[in-house]
């Protein structure tokens, strides 16, 4: 029985991180972290920029070795990895790139053929070499059977279509595509390969909203495991059901989507704060006792005991680096004319290729516009017409008394490379914000802290330059803000602070973004560029998405479903009686399962309550153990109890609902 259990665990277990520590110049990036990745896990990996998220992916991939501990991988595990950046591919087309999977399968078939020929001529059935050959043969067969070589090209085409490529682009050289589109081709290749574990580092950075939604639907139903780093909150909520947070070299593992995780994290920090307060109260109490009876012989033994306790006493660390007190806002905007931006028959061509043609639109004072469309539709090109004076046909004009503040995707030419980070802001600062302490506070909100503020701009990464340009925008007074993909290099807390500042801004706003969570509640109008034309939708991004979903928003998905679904001409609709029977049968099954789950949950709650009571008895006794481990254990169990109680309530609500369904069939 024990062998069967171990075998079952090994089948589920894919990757194990075992007491891993990593140090840089003696400073710990990770300290003794452990967790496992199981089959079908969908995990969001979160933490502030620099916490070590990408390094953790590299450890799992074997591209980096831990200083302490080990990484174990099941022999059958295959890995697929999409990094944030990759070398450009000038040697193939999008379809060729994806179809390298076919060549890999053909190579496996050759290996199978070679092994089979070897086995025919051998009779050393018990030798290690013979056993290894049979093992390899079985493994290669399993991999080959994942694929249908007759359909692999059509599968590759569907993946490319889902990720935004047009059919006529399948055979264009990849060298003609941007880095973002080359990343999409690589993502399609990984998805076609069907690895048992997909590792994704910011996969939505180079995708438009259409492709993000397609990828969400693909990953939700993916039969393997997924571990993804992302700053897109909605993407995490829709794809993942487990969240691992990296904080100060430690990890916290939650069986929860991102939004639920934020609630649990808040509870954890509040519990730590309560525990720290209790510890501080306890320390003060012991110190008062020591001070009062230090010189009394009758209490000397107790005084010495308490002194030793305090020497060993460890207080709780609060697992948060709090930037919540850093608030910033854009300068007040002077009143502009009613029409802020007007386009009359605006047309832009690159050689013979038309990006858009005869665009006519107006943006009015206090409009808050989300400018959306598929990648390559011309969103960035359109804003460059009036932000960078890009050559075009027709008219694009700013209105009366309009002052423009523009954030471009690429900041290489907008920052002085010889200035430091702090000097860059000092050039723009006016009034009371000139204070260096305030400027450093603003930079801290954009992830520049300590010595980072004294770095020269020329040594910054592309992401750091983008964040610096965003911080600089906050110092420039303007009544029209134009931001082109402002969230690509921000972590979730920084993105939320930027959103708060934009909500408070009292001017006109135009944002190019694929981040639905960022746009939601921020804009009141959506302008879509599609097939060289624009269409305006009132309301925020969610209203736009609802309308598009009802029309042609997922036309490519519908086409794919039609092409892959086979219906029998003779199939008849099931009778109403049979449907009712099936519904009743399903409800009965759910009720039985819920009752079993509730019983198990109640047993778990009872066990937790007993253990918490025992700890509290120990803590409240005169000779009690006040070690850090005891406090942590008490906090951990209390938090677990709250989660179990919440789940118990949810299960009971579901049970009540399904019992009502059964009542309707009586």
FENWORA-V78814 format. One record per residue. RES is the residue in one letter. PSI is psi as a letter, one per 30 degrees, with the letter a starting at -180 (999 if undefined). Layout:
res: [RES | RES]
psi: [PSI | PSI]
This chain:
res: [X | X | X | X | X | X | X | X | X | X | X | X | X | X | X | X | X | X | X | X | X | X | X | X | X | X | X | X | X | X | X | X | X | X | X | X | X | X | X | X | X | X | X | X | X | X | X | X | X | X | X | X | X | X | X | X | X | X | X | X | X | X | X | X | X | X | X | X | X | X | X | X | X | X | X | X | X | X | X | X | X | X | X | X | X | X | X | X | X | X | X | X | X | X | X | X | X | X | X | X | X | X | X | X | X | X | X | X | X | X | X | X | X | X | X | X | X | X | X | X | X | X | X | X | X | X | X | X | X | X | X | X | X | X | X | X | X | X | X | X | X | X | X | X | X | X | X | X | X | X | X | X | X | X | X | X | X | X | X | X | X | X | X | X | X | X | X | X | X | X | X | X | X | X | X | X | X | X | X | X | X | X | X | X | X | X | X | X | X | X | X | X | X | X | X | X | X | X | X | X | X | X | X | X | X | X | X | X | X | X | X | X | X | X | X | X | X | X | X | X | X | X | X | X | X | X | X | X | X | X | X | X | X | X | X | X | X | X | X | X | X | X | X | X | X | X | X | X | X | X | X | X | X | X | X | X | X | X | X | X | X | X | X | X | X | X | X | X | X | X | X | X | X | X | X | X | X | X | X | X | X | X | X | X | X | X | X | X | X | X | X | X | X | X | X | X | X | X | X | X | X | X | X | X | X | X | X | X | X | X | X | X | X | X | X | X | X | X | X | X | X | X | X | X | X | X | X | X | X | X | X | X | X | X | X | X | X | X | X | X | X | X | X | X | X | X | X | X | X | X | X | X | X | X | X | X | X | X | X | X | X | X | X | X | X | X | X | X | X | X | X | X | X | X | X | X | X | X | X | X | X | X | X | X | X | X | X | X | X | X | X | X | X | X | X | X | X | X | X | X | X | X | X | X | X | X | X | X | X | X | X | X | X | X | X | X | X | X | X | X | X | X | X | X | X | X | X | X | X | X | X | X | X | X | X | X | X | X | X | X | X | X | X | X | X | X | X | X | X | X | X | X | X | X | X | X | X | X | X | X | X | X | X | X | X | X | X | X | X | X | X | X | X | X | X | X | X | X | X | X | X | X | X | X | X | X | X | X | X | X | X | X | X | X | X | X | X | X | X | X | X | X | X | X | X | X | X | X | X | X | X | X | X | X | X | X | X | X | X | X | X | X | X | X | X | X | X | X | X | X | X | X | X | X | X | X | X | X | X | X | X | X | X | X | X | X | X | X | X | X | X | X | X | X | X | X | X | X | X | X | X | X | X | X | X | X | X | X | X | X | X | X | X | X | X | X | X | X | X | X | X | X | X | X | X | X | X | X | X | X | X | X | X | X | X | X | X | X | X | X | X | X | X | X | X | X | X | X | X | X | X | X | X | X | X | X | X | X | X | X | X | X | X | X | X | X | X | X | X | X | X | X | X | X | X | X | X | X | X | X | X | X | X | X | X | X | X | X | X | X | X | X | X | X | X | X | X | X | X | X | X | X | X | X | X | X]
psi: [e | e | e | e | e | e | e | e | e | e | e | e | k | e | k | k | j | j | h | k | k | k | k | j | h | f | k | k | e | k | j | h | k | k | l | l | k | l | k | g | k | j | k | k | j | l | l | l | k | f | f | g | e | e | e | e | e | e | e | e | f | g | f | k | k | l | e | l | a | l | k | k | k | k | f | f | k | k | k | k | k | j | l | e | k | l | k | k | j | g | g | a | l | e | e | e | e | e | f | f | e | e | e | e | e | e | e | e | e | e | e | e | e | e | e | e | e | e | e | e | g | l | g | i | f | f | l | e | e | e | e | e | e | e | e | e | e | e | e | e | e | e | e | e | f | f | l | j | f | f | g | e | e | e | e | e | e | e | e | e | e | e | g | f | k | l | e | f | f | e | g | k | k | f | f | f | l | l | e | e | e | e | e | e | e | e | e | e | e | e | e | e | f | h | l | f | k | k | k | k | j | h | f | f | e | g | k | l | e | e | e | e | e | e | e | e | e | e | e | e | g | k | f | a | l | k | j | k | k | k | g | j | e | e | e | e | e | f | e | l | g | k | k | k | k | k | j | h | f | l | l | k | j | k | i | l | l | e | e | e | e | e | e | e | e | e | e | e | e | e | e | e | e | e | e | e | e | e | e | e | e | e | e | e | e | e | e | e | e | e | e | e | g | e | g | k | e | f | g | e | e | e | e | e | e | e | e | e | e | e | e | f | k | k | l | k | k | k | i | k | j | j | g | f | f | j | k | l | l | k | l | k | k | l | k | l | l | e | j | e | k | k | k | j | h | k | k | k | k | j | b | f | k | k | e | l | k | h | k | k | l | k | k | l | k | g | k | j | k | j | j | l | l | l | k | f | f | g | e | e | e | e | f | f | e | f | e | g | h | k | k | l | l | a | k | j | k | l | a | k | h | k | k | k | j | k | j | l | e | k | g | e | g | f | k | j | f | f | l | l | e | e | e | e | e | e | e | f | k | l | b | f | f | f | k | e | e | e | e | e | e | e | e | e | f | g | g | j | l | b | f | e | f | g | k | k | e | f | g | l | l | e | e | e | e | e | e | e | e | e | e | e | e | f | f | k | k | l | g | j | k | j | k | j | i | f | f | e | g | k | l | e | e | e | e | e | e | e | e | e | e | e | e | f | k | g | a | k | k | j | k | j | k | g | j | e | e | e | f | k | f | e | l | g | k | k | k | k | k | k | h | g | l | k | k | k | k | l | l | a | e | e | e | e | e | e | e | e | e | f | c | g | e | h | e | e | e | e | e | e | e | e | f | f | k | k | k | k | f | g | k | l | k | k | l | e | e | e | e | e | e | e | e | e | e | e | e | e | e | e | e | e | e | e | e | e | e | e | e | e | e | e | e | e | e | e | e | e | e | e | e | e | e | e | e | e | e | e | e | f | l | e | h | l | j | g | l | e | e | e | e | e | e | e | e | e | e | e | e | e | e | e | e | e | e | e | e | e | e | e | e | e | e | e | e | e | e | f | e | e | e | e | e | f | f | 999]
